[in-house]
Amino acid sequence: MSTNHEFLQQTATYGQIFSNNEDDERKAKTTLLANKIIDKEYTIAFAGHFSAGKSSTINALTGDDLLPSSPIP
């Protein structure tokens, strides 16, 4: 498994490639990704079937009723 430092190095390499190719859009996205790595900012996504327990799981993880959940859709 890669460490954040290794991932940041890889991201910087890609950023340099995009910069060399004047690909400003991908360079900007790479910079945003690098900043998220540095700030240790992560995004977690939950996907699943209707009424599969996604909201209940998120509520349990946060310890708060952030999302509506019900056994009846």
Secondary structure as UniProt FT lines:
FT   HELIX           4..20
FT   TURN            21..22
FT   HELIX           24..38
FT   TURN            39..40
FT   TURN            50..51
FT   HELIX           54..62
//
